[in-house]
Amino acid sequence: MLKGIVLAIVAIFIAWSALDFIIHGMLLKETYEATAHLWRTIQDTNMMLMHAVTLAVAICFVLLYQRCVSEKSVAMGLKLGVLFGLAAGIMSASAYVYMPISLMLAIDWFIGTLVKFVIAGWLVGLFVKSEAL
């Protein structure tokens, strides 16, 4: 099971890093440029901390699945991914309440977060299996 846990963490970290590049670095690039006054510059961004946070959330997600989901399968991984993605997506989009961002950007963050966790759920379901009795 340990091998599956490690593989799931690595796969999720890689998938999320790639998706973050696509979502934030490509799809939302113009939106971020138009609202540059709200964000740190690339030079002021702590990329190591960003990667550490991504890894920490991947670890937490995989361990939550491993410890709290009794029937391990891709379907259960997807269910957890959807539920966790909805919660995390709502939290991401809630920045609209206190930041001067557009509603469309908040919706994009919600969708991006949901997609990332659905993919994480699929990956954790693929890699983390129940222990043999």
Secondary structure, 3 states (H helix, E strand, C coil): CHHHHHHHHHHHHHHHHHHHHHHHHHHCHHHHHHCHHHCCCHHHCCHHHHHHHHHHHHHHHHHHHHHHCCCCCHHHHHHHHHHHHHHHHHHHHCHHHHCCCCHHHHHHHHHHHHHHHHHHHHHHHHHCCCCCC
